[in-house]
Amino acid sequence: MEQSSSGRKKPNVLVTGTPGTGKTTASSFLAEATQLRHVKVGDLVRDKNLHDGWDEQFECHVINEDLVCDELEDMMEEGGNIVDYHGCDFFPERWFDRVVVLQTENSVLYDRLSKRGYTGAKLTNNIECEIFQVLLEEAKDSYPEDIVVALRSDTIDDINRNVATLTDWVRNWCPKPE
């Protein structure tokens, strides 16, 4: 049964993008500004063992998408969440009222990821994902086009502007009529 957002009193926002684009920073600031709950999917996967082991090549957990969706279902139906994750195509479409894809200039992204200790295939793969706009395409393929927005995230000024824009959007959000 498809449920519209009308049962929710507060919106759900997905903040996605290549690692290093500022998802957690923007989501934390947005949660503080709007009093919505910040859900870091990566932390949830690790803390609740919602994975199928470790990927040595990419040095990360292999997420179990079904377990993650089961874990989030009730919280998402309630509304008022900012979900922060680098993937987006496995979440149910009905969960989100806004999908934000953060994008960062390649040299800025390279510096951010290098500072995190990304090297080799992990670094190359993430830079290529950004060059080819993989996350934006994934979002556009997975959600209604009118809820997907791409926002530049190169500087702290960009992040502050994005948070202000999204805070206004949250404050003006109205549930869709049935």
Phi, psi and chi 1 to 4 in degrees:
 res  aa     phi    psi   chi1   chi2   chi3   chi4
   1 MET       -  121.8  177.7  179.2  122.3      -
   2 GLU   -78.1  130.0  -80.4  -65.5  -62.7      -
   3 GLN  -112.8  133.6 -178.5  177.7  -25.7      -
   4 SER   -80.6  176.9   73.4      -      -      -
   5 SER   -75.0   -1.8   62.7      -      -      -
   6 SER   -63.7  -23.4   61.4      -      -      -
   7 GLY   -76.1  -12.7      -      -      -      -
   8 ARG   -94.8  143.9  -63.0 -164.7  -63.0  -97.3
   9 LYS   -92.0  -21.0  -56.5  -87.6 -173.1  -88.7
  10 LYS  -130.1  151.0  -64.9  178.6 -180.0  174.9
  11 PRO   -77.9  161.9   31.2  -36.1      -      -
  12 ASN  -110.8  134.1  -71.4  -36.6      -      -
  13 VAL  -122.0  133.1  178.5      -      -      -
  14 LEU  -103.5  126.0  174.3   60.7      -      -
  15 VAL  -110.9  113.7  179.2      -      -      -
  16 THR  -129.5  173.2 -169.9      -      -      -
  17 GLY   148.3  167.1      -      -      -      -
  18 THR   -57.4  145.8  -54.5      -      -      -
  19 PRO   -51.3  137.4  -31.1   38.3      -      -
  20 GLY    94.7   -0.3      -      -      -      -
  21 THR   -86.8   -5.3   54.3      -      -      -
  22 GLY   102.1   20.8      -      -      -      -
  23 LYS   -58.9  -49.8  -65.4  177.6  -61.6  -61.8
  24 THR   -67.9  -41.0  -59.8      -      -      -
  25 THR   -61.6  -51.2  -58.6      -      -      -
  26 ALA   -63.1  -42.8      -      -      -      -
  27 SER   -63.9  -41.1  -64.2      -      -      -
  28 SER   -62.8  -46.7  -64.3      -      -      -
  29 PHE   -63.2  -41.8  -70.0  167.1      -      -
  30 LEU   -65.8  -41.0 -177.1   60.0      -      -
  31 ALA   -61.7  -41.4      -      -      -      -
  32 GLU   -64.6  -41.3 -165.2  174.4  -52.9      -
  33 ALA   -72.7  -29.9      -      -      -      -
  34 THR  -111.3  -10.9   61.0      -      -      -
  35 GLN    64.9   22.1  -58.2  -54.4  -61.2      -
  36 LEU   -83.6  159.6  -62.2 -178.4      -      -
  37 ARG   -81.9  128.9 -179.6 -172.0  -57.0  117.5
  38 HIS   -91.3  117.7 -179.6 -168.5      -      -
  39 VAL  -110.2  108.8  179.6      -      -      -
  40 LYS   -91.1  104.0  -66.1 -172.1 -106.7 -178.3
  41 VAL   -60.3  -39.2  173.4      -      -      -
  42 GLY   -58.9  -42.3      -      -      -      -
  43 ASP   -66.3  -41.9  -70.7   -4.4      -      -
  44 LEU   -60.0  -44.5 -163.6   67.7      -      -
  45 VAL   -59.3  -46.5  166.9      -      -      -
  46 ARG   -69.0  -48.9 -174.6 -172.7   62.5 -116.2
  47 ASP   -69.0  -32.4  -63.6  -13.8      -      -
  48 LYS  -109.0   11.4  -61.6 -153.7  173.6 -155.5
  49 ASN    53.8   47.5  -70.2  -43.7      -      -
  50 LEU   -92.8   48.2  -52.7  176.9      -      -
  51 HIS  -141.7  168.9   59.2   82.7      -      -
  52 ASP  -113.4   34.2  -63.2  -36.6      -      -
  53 GLY   112.1 -165.0      -      -      -      -
  54 TRP  -116.9  135.4 -174.2 -103.3      -      -
  55 ASP   -95.6  108.9 -177.2  -41.0      -      -
  56 GLU   -63.1  -41.4  -69.7  -65.6  -26.7      -
  57 GLN   -62.1  -45.0 -177.9 -176.6    6.0      -
  58 PHE  -101.1    2.3  -67.6  106.4      -      -
  59 GLU    51.2   54.7  -58.5  169.9   13.1      -
  60 CYS  -155.7  165.0   63.3      -      -      -
  61 HIS   -71.9  149.6  -74.6  106.9      -      -
  62 VAL   -89.9  101.9  178.7      -      -      -
  63 ILE   -63.5  139.0 -175.1  173.8      -      -
  64 ASN   -98.5  101.0 -177.7  -47.0      -      -
  65 GLU   -61.2  -37.7  -64.1  171.8   -7.9      -
  66 ASP   -63.8  -44.2  -68.2  -26.3      -      -
  67 LEU   -64.0  -39.9  -70.3  177.4      -      -
  68 VAL   -63.1  -46.5  169.2      -      -      -
  69 CYS   -64.5  -40.1  -71.9      -      -      -
  70 ASP   -61.3  -42.1  -70.7  -12.7      -      -
  71 GLU   -64.3  -37.3 -178.5   68.1   29.6      -
  72 LEU   -89.0  -16.6  -68.2  174.5      -      -
  73 GLU   -47.9  -57.3 -178.3   70.7   39.9      -
  74 ASP   -63.6  -41.9  -68.9  -17.2      -      -
  75 MET   -61.9  -41.1 -171.5 -173.0  -49.3      -
  76 MET   -70.5  -37.6  -62.6  -55.0  -67.6      -
  77 GLU   -63.7  -33.7  -68.3  -61.1  -31.3      -
  78 GLU   -69.1  -36.5 -179.6 -175.1  -48.5      -
  79 GLY    90.7  174.1      -      -      -      -
  80 GLY    84.0   32.6      -      -      -      -
  81 ASN  -120.6  144.6  -58.6  -69.2      -      -
  82 ILE  -114.3  110.1  -59.0  162.9      -      -
  83 VAL   -96.7  127.6  176.1      -      -      -
  84 ASP  -117.1  106.9  161.5    0.5      -      -
  85 TYR  -159.4  150.6 -168.2   60.1      -      -
  86 HIS   -80.7   -8.2   61.2  -97.3      -      -
  87 GLY  -114.6  162.0      -      -      -      -
  88 CYS  -146.9  -11.9   68.0      -      -      -
  89 ASP   -77.3   -7.1   61.4   -9.9      -      -
  90 PHE  -101.5  -10.3   66.1   93.8      -      -
  91 PHE   -76.6  142.1  -63.7  118.2      -      -
  92 PRO   -60.3  137.0  -24.2   33.2      -      -
  93 GLU   -56.4  -37.6  179.8 -177.5  -37.5      -
  94 ARG   -65.4  -15.4   63.9 -175.1  151.4   73.3
  95 TRP   -71.4  -29.9  -81.6    4.2      -      -
  96 PHE  -113.9  141.8  -63.1  106.5      -      -
  97 ASP  -102.7  -18.9  -56.1  -68.4      -      -
  98 ARG  -150.0  133.8  175.1   66.9   82.5 -147.1
  99 VAL  -119.7  116.3  176.0      -      -      -
 100 VAL  -106.3  123.0  177.9      -      -      -
 101 VAL  -107.4  111.5 -178.1      -      -      -
 102 LEU   -83.6  138.2  -64.4 -179.6      -      -
 103 GLN  -129.2  141.1  -62.5 -177.0  -53.5      -
 104 THR  -132.3  140.3  -58.4      -      -      -
 105 GLU   -57.6  141.3 -157.2  -84.5  -37.1      -
 106 ASN   -58.3  -40.7  -63.6  -35.6      -      -
 107 SER   -68.6  -35.7   62.4      -      -      -
 108 VAL   -65.8  -45.6  172.8      -      -      -
 109 LEU   -62.2  -43.7 -173.9   62.6      -      -
 110 TYR   -56.9  -46.2 -176.9   90.7      -      -
 111 ASP   -63.1  -44.1  -69.1  -14.7      -      -
 112 ARG   -61.9  -46.7  -72.8  179.3 -172.4  171.1
 113 LEU   -69.3  -37.5  -65.5  177.2      -      -
 114 SER   -62.5  -40.5  -65.2      -      -      -
 115 LYS   -63.2  -28.2  -79.2 -175.7 -174.5  135.6
 116 ARG   -79.3   -7.1  -72.6 -175.6 -177.5 -177.0
 117 GLY    92.6   11.4      -      -      -      -
 118 TYR   -70.2  133.8  -76.9   35.7      -      -
 119 THR  -141.6  173.1   57.6      -      -      -
 120 GLY    52.0 -135.2      -      -      -      -
 121 ALA   -60.7  -37.2      -      -      -      -
 122 LYS   -63.8  -43.6 -172.3  171.6 -174.4  173.1
 123 LEU   -67.8  -50.1  179.4   60.6      -      -
 124 THR   -59.5  -46.3  -57.4      -      -      -
 125 ASN   -59.5  -44.6 -178.5  -84.7      -      -
 126 ASN   -69.2  -39.2  -78.0  -62.1      -      -
 127 ILE   -63.3  -44.2  -62.6  -65.8      -      -
 128 GLU   -62.8  -38.6  -72.4  175.9   -5.1      -
 129 CYS   -58.0  -40.3  -83.4      -      -      -
 130 GLU   -72.1  -43.5 -170.5   65.8    7.7      -
 131 ILE   -57.2  -44.7  -70.0  168.3      -      -
 132 PHE   -89.4    6.6  -64.7  113.9      -      -
 133 GLN    51.5   43.6  -60.7 -168.2  -15.2      -
 134 VAL   -59.4  -44.9  170.7      -      -      -
 135 LEU   -69.0  -36.4  -85.4  -58.8      -      -
 136 LEU   -65.0  -44.6 -179.4   59.0      -      -
 137 GLU   -62.8  -41.7  -69.4  -52.5  -48.2      -
 138 GLU   -60.7  -43.4 -169.6  176.4  -69.8      -
 139 ALA   -65.0  -44.5      -      -      -      -
 140 LYS   -65.1  -32.8  -74.6 -180.0  175.0  178.1
 141 ASP   -76.7  -21.3  -70.2  -14.5      -      -
 142 SER  -104.3  -17.5  -58.2      -      -      -
 143 TYR  -136.0  158.2  -59.7   96.1      -      -
 144 PRO   -57.7  136.7  -20.9   30.0      -      -
 145 GLU   -57.3  -31.8 -158.0  170.3  -45.5      -
 146 ASP   -73.4   -9.6   63.8  -31.9      -      -
 147 ILE  -104.5   -6.4   72.9  164.4      -      -
 148 VAL   -93.9  126.5  176.3      -      -      -
 149 VAL  -130.1  137.3  -65.7      -      -      -
 150 ALA  -101.0  130.6      -      -      -      -
 151 LEU  -127.8  135.8  -62.5  175.4      -      -
 152 ARG   -69.6  138.0  179.1   61.5   50.2 -161.0
 153 SER  -141.2   58.1 -174.8      -      -      -
 154 ASP   -91.9  -33.3  -67.1  -25.1      -      -
 155 THR  -130.6  168.3   66.0      -      -      -
 156 ILE   -64.0  -32.0 -164.1   67.4      -      -
 157 ASP   -63.0  -41.5  -73.9  -17.0      -      -
 158 ASP   -60.0  -46.9  -69.6  -20.5      -      -
 159 ILE   -61.7  -45.6  -67.4  167.8      -      -
 160 ASN   -61.3  -42.3  -71.0  -25.3      -      -
 161 ARG   -63.2  -43.4 -171.2  171.0   34.5 -101.8
 162 ASN   -61.8  -44.1  -65.9  -19.1      -      -
 163 VAL   -63.2  -42.1  169.1      -      -      -
 164 ALA   -62.5  -44.7      -      -      -      -
 165 THR   -61.8  -45.9  -60.2      -      -      -
 166 LEU   -70.6  -34.4  -67.6  167.8      -      -
 167 THR   -62.6  -43.8  -61.6      -      -      -
 168 ASP   -60.5  -43.6  -73.7  -15.2      -      -
 169 TRP   -60.4  -47.0  179.8   87.1      -      -
 170 VAL   -59.6  -45.4  167.3      -      -      -
 171 ARG   -64.8  -29.0  -70.9 -172.0  178.3  137.3
 172 ASN   -96.3   -0.6  -66.9  -46.8      -      -
 173 TRP   -67.0  138.9  178.1   80.5      -      -
 174 CYS  -128.9  140.1  -61.9      -      -      -
 175 PRO   -59.7  146.1  -18.9   28.1      -      -
 176 LYS   -72.0  138.0  -69.0  178.9 -172.7  140.0
 177 PRO   -67.3  151.7   17.9  -23.0      -      -
 178 GLU   -71.2      -  -61.7 -134.1   29.3      -
